[in-house]
Amino acid sequence: MIDLHSFNTPNGRKISIMLEELGVPYRAHLVHIGRGDQFKPEFLAISPNNKIPAIVDQEGPGGAPLSIFESGAILIYLAEKYGKLLPQDPVGRSNTLQWLFFQVGSVGPMFGQAGHFTRFAKDDIPYAKKRYIDEAGRLLGVMEKQLSNHKFLAGDEFTIADIATAPWIAALDFYGLSDMLEPFPHVSAWLKDFRARPAVQKVWDMKYEG
Ligand SMILES: N[C@@H](CCC(=O)N[C@@H](CS)C(=O)NCC(=O)O)C(=O)O
């Protein structure tokens, strides 16, 4: 059994979607980051950077429980444990990890800041908004080029790279920045297909215990 500790944000959704795509049993526990649950000692014990998502695999390696934080590390762990969504051939695996790290290192931080300065910042700071929106737009251009030649980010197979990235592109709606997608038809079509997946529909508005 996997215990998922999370919340319905782009990073949180990656793991609920992954667990549904894998079809493995899990329990979903709420960590409400709006009310500060991420700073509770019991959560910090499994996620020392006070961020969701985190998991505890009650049957980890050697049968012992294993806790994991950082969504990229969780996706790789689950993909390897269940032998799905991370190709085993060296080229497919490398392509998938490249696009996964592109999300973790670039898409997440830049889209997160673009969203923060557009929707949440108390002060209007045009320099910050422009800096992060421009960079998010540039990243969309990188994805557009890749998706104009490939069905999925890492090639012809749906992988953890798509699961990691699509929730961030979908977040543009929530930030009031959905117009940014207009110049990128291949990204838009890929996102539409992602949203239509049964696993994604089932847990997009996941109900957590707690
Ligand atoms: N690099 C981390 C980022 C996780 C992250 O930023 N989580 C946010 C929600 S999307 C969070 O928990 N924020 C609460 C806080 O920073 O206090 C990952 O990919 O797991």
The ligand as an SDF file (V2000), in Angstrom:
LIG
                    3D

 20 19  0  0  0  0  0  0  0  0999 V2000
   10.2870   20.5710   -6.2830 N   0  0  0  0  0  0  0  0  0  0  0  0
    9.1090   20.1900   -5.5280 C   0  0  0  0  0  0  0  0  0  0  0  0
    8.1450   21.3410   -5.4800 C   0  0  0  0  0  0  0  0  0  0  0  0
    6.9420   21.0440   -4.6270 C   0  0  0  0  0  0  0  0  0  0  0  0
    6.1270   22.2970   -4.3500 C   0  0  0  0  0  0  0  0  0  0  0  0
    6.5290   23.4170   -4.7160 O   0  0  0  0  0  0  0  0  0  0  0  0
    4.9910   22.1140   -3.6720 N   0  0  0  0  0  0  0  0  0  0  0  0
    4.1690   23.2530   -3.3020 C   0  0  0  0  0  0  0  0  0  0  0  0
    2.7380   23.0890   -3.8150 C   0  0  0  0  0  0  0  0  0  0  0  0
    2.7000   22.9220   -5.6030 S   0  0  0  0  0  0  0  0  0  0  0  0
    4.0900   23.3300   -1.7790 C   0  0  0  0  0  0  0  0  0  0  0  0
    3.9800   22.3210   -1.1240 O   0  0  0  0  0  0  0  0  0  0  0  0
    4.1340   24.5540   -1.2200 N   0  0  0  0  0  0  0  0  0  0  0  0
    3.9840   24.7530    0.1900 C   0  0  0  0  0  0  0  0  0  0  0  0
    5.0880   25.5780    0.8050 C   0  0  0  0  0  0  0  0  0  0  0  0
    6.0620   25.8970    0.0950 O   0  0  0  0  0  0  0  0  0  0  0  0
    4.9870   25.8970    1.9840 O   0  0  0  0  0  0  0  0  0  0  0  0
    8.4780   18.9520   -6.1670 C   0  0  0  0  0  0  0  0  0  0  0  0
    8.5410   18.8380   -7.3880 O   0  0  0  0  0  0  0  0  0  0  0  0
    7.9260   18.0980   -5.4460 O   0  0  0  0  0  0  0  0  0  0  0  0
  1  2  1  0
  2  3  1  0
  2 18  1  0
  3  4  1  0
  4  5  1  0
  5  6  2  0
  5  7  1  0
  7  8  1  0
  8  9  1  0
  8 11  1  0
  9 10  1  0
 11 12  2  0
 11 13  1  0
 13 14  1  0
 14 15  1  0
 15 16  2  0
 15 17  1  0
 18 19  2  0
 18 20  1  0
M  END
$$$$
